Amino acid sequence: MSVLANPYVDFYNQSRRISLFALDLAARHNMGGRDSLILANLMANNVSVLYTHDDDLLSLGRVTQKRFSISLEDPLRPGKHTS
């Protein structure tokens, strides 16, 4: 099965609005550009949880901005937000 046909994979557009949201996230949470773009896109599309092994992101635990919010969790350490 290709990634494009996988029912558990969604693709989101990168827009000017998302980019500006990402810049604000990066400044407020002291994160890099790629991380902030990923989070901004997920948050704007109402994704509530991002599963990651990235300790920098996990240290944030939960990011809330405007009406958007996302939890950052390690799938191998349920309930743990930091290492």
N, C-alpha and C positions, 0 to 999 in steps of 0.2 A: 504494500500500500504506500503510495506516495504521501509526502507531507501535505501537499495541497488537498488531497482527498480525505485526510484524517479528520474525523468529526470532532476531535478534541483540540484542534489547532485553529486559532482565529488569527486573521491578519488585519491590522489597523493602519489607516493612512496617517502619514506625517503631515501636519498642516502648520500654517503660521501660528494659529492659536495654540496648538500643542507645543510648538517651539518656544513661544513666549511663556507659557505655563512652566515648561522645563527650565527655562532661564531663572524664573522666580524660585522654583524648587531648589535649584543648584545653589543660589545665593542664600536662601533661608536655612538650608540643611547642610551646607558645605560639602556638596557632593560633586562628582565629575559630570561632564556633559552627557556621556552615554548613559550613565545610570539615571540621570535626571530625565532624559528623553524617554527612556523605557518606562519609568514610573509615571511620568506625565501622561503618556499614551495609555497606559493601563488604567490609571485613575480616571481619565476623561471618558473611558469606555466602561466605567463602572465595574472593573475587576476588583474584587474585594481582598484577594490574597495573592501575593507573589511568593512562590516557593523558590528558595535560593540557598546556596552554600556560601555566598559572599558575606564575610564577617562585617565589612563596612556597612552594607545594607542592613544586615541583621541587627546591628547595634542601634539602628533607628527604631526598631520594633514596630512602630506604626507611624505613618505619615498622613497628616490631615491638613488639607488646605482648601480654603473656600468651602464648597459643598462636597468635596471629594475626600475619600479616605482609603488607605490600603494598609493591610497588615503584611509584614515581612517575616516569613517563617522558614525554618530549615525543615524539610520533610523528614529528615532522619532524627530530628530532635523536636518532636511535637511540643508546643507550648513554650519552647525556649527561643527567645529572641536574640540572645547574645551568647557568645562562646565562653 
